[in-house]
Amino acid sequence: MADVDLLAIALRTVLYVAAFLVAGSAFFAATVTRDAPFARALRWQIGLAVIVLLAVEIARWVNFQLTISGGDVALAFSESLAWTAFETPVGQAMAVRVAAALGLAIFALSVPAIGVPLALVLIGSFAVEG
C-alpha cells in the first residue's frame, strides 16, 4: 500500500509543477506580443507542460481505478467501474484540468483573452478537489 501512496504523491507533485508551468506561461503570454522573439520557446514550454499534465492525469486515473478495484485490472476498467473516478470531486477536477490544459495549448499564445481565464480555471480546479 505504501507504494501506491508514494506513486499518488509523486504524480500529484508532477501535476502541480506542470499545471503551474502551463498557467504561468499563459499569464506571461498575455503580457507579450505574439511576435516576441521568445514566443516560439513559450509555445514549446506550454505544449510540453500540457503533454506532461495529460500524461500525469491519465496515470492518476489509472492509479485511482486500480486502487478502488483492489488491483484487479479487468474490474478496474470494466463497463460498470471504468468511469467511477469522474463521479468524485477528484475525477471532476481532473476533467476540468484536462479541458483547460487543452484549451491553453490551443489558445494561450494566439488569443490571450481566452488563455488567462483558462489558466485561472486550471489553477482553480485544485479547489474543486477539496
C-alpha positions in Angstrom: 0.0 0.0 0.0 2.9 2.3 0.7 4.0 2.1 -3.0 0.5 3.2 -4.2 0.6 6.1 -1.8 4.1 7.1 -2.9 3.0 6.9 -6.6 0.0 9.1 -5.9 2.2 11.6 -4.1 4.7 11.6 -6.9 2.1 12.0 -9.6 0.4 14.8 -7.6 3.7 16.7 -7.3 4.4 16.4 -11.0 0.8 17.5 -11.7 1.3 20.7 -9.6 4.5 21.6 -11.4 3.0 21.0 -14.9 -0.2 22.9 -14.0 1.6 25.9 -12.6 4.0 25.9 -15.5 1.2 25.9 -18.0 -0.8 28.6 -16.1 2.2 30.8 -15.5 3.2 30.6 -19.2 -0.3 31.5 -20.2 -0.2 34.5 -17.8 3.1 35.6 -19.2 1.9 35.1 -22.8 -0.9 37.5 -22.1 1.7 40.2 -21.4 3.7 39.9 -24.5 3.0 40.2 -28.2 2.6 37.1 -30.4 5.7 38.0 -32.4 8.0 38.4 -29.4 11.4 36.8 -30.0 10.8 34.1 -27.4 7.2 33.3 -28.4 8.2 30.0 -30.1 10.0 28.9 -26.9 7.0 29.9 -24.9 4.8 27.9 -27.2 7.0 24.8 -26.7 7.0 25.3 -23.0 3.2 25.4 -22.9 3.0 22.4 -25.2 5.4 20.3 -23.2 3.8 21.2 -19.9 0.4 20.2 -21.3 1.7 16.9 -22.5 3.1 16.2 -19.1 -0.1 17.3 -17.4 -2.2 15.0 -19.7 0.2 12.0 -19.1 0.0 12.6 -15.3 -3.8 12.9 -15.3 -4.1 9.6 -17.3 -1.7 7.9 -14.8 -3.7 9.3 -11.9 -6.9 8.0 -13.4 -5.4 4.5 -13.9 -4.0 4.6 -10.4 -7.4 5.5 -8.9 -9.2 2.8 -10.9 -6.7 0.2 -9.8 -6.9 1.3 -6.2 -10.7 1.1 -5.9 -10.7 -2.2 -7.7 -8.1 -3.7 -5.4 -5.6 -4.0 -8.2 -7.9 -6.1 -10.5 -7.3 -4.7 -14.0 -10.3 -6.4 -15.5 -12.6 -5.0 -12.8 -11.0 -1.5 -12.8 -11.7 -0.9 -16.5 -15.0 -2.9 -16.8 -18.1 -1.1 -18.0 -19.5 -0.8 -14.5 -16.4 0.8 -12.9 -14.4 2.5 -15.7 -15.8 6.0 -15.2 -16.2 5.9 -11.4 -13.4 8.4 -10.9 -15.4 11.1 -12.6 -18.2 10.7 -10.1 -15.8 12.0 -7.4 -14.6 15.6 -6.9 -11.0 14.4 -7.8 -12.2 13.0 -11.2 -14.3 16.0 -11.9 -11.4 18.3 -11.2 -9.3 16.1 -13.4 -11.7 16.6 -16.3 -11.7 20.3 -15.8 -7.9 20.4 -15.7 -7.6 18.4 -18.9 -10.2 20.6 -20.7 -8.4 23.8 -19.6 -5.0 22.5 -20.5 -6.1 21.5 -24.0 -7.7 24.9 -24.4 -4.4 26.6 -23.2 -2.4 24.5 -25.7 -4.6 25.9 -28.4 -5.3 29.4 -27.3 -2.6 30.6 -24.8 -0.5 32.4 -27.4 -3.0 33.1 -30.1 -5.8 34.5 -28.0 -4.5 35.7 -24.6 -8.0 36.9 -23.7 -9.0 33.2 -23.6 -5.7 32.0 -22.2 -5.9 33.9 -19.0 -9.4 32.6 -17.9 -8.4 29.1 -18.9 -5.3 29.4 -16.7 -7.5 30.6 -13.8 -9.8 27.6 -14.4 -6.8 25.3 -14.5 -5.5 26.5 -11.1 -9.0 26.8 -9.7 -9.6 23.1 -10.4 -7.5 22.2 -7.5 -10.0 23.9 -5.2 -12.7 21.5 -6.5 -11.0 18.5 -5.1 -11.2 19.8 -1.6 
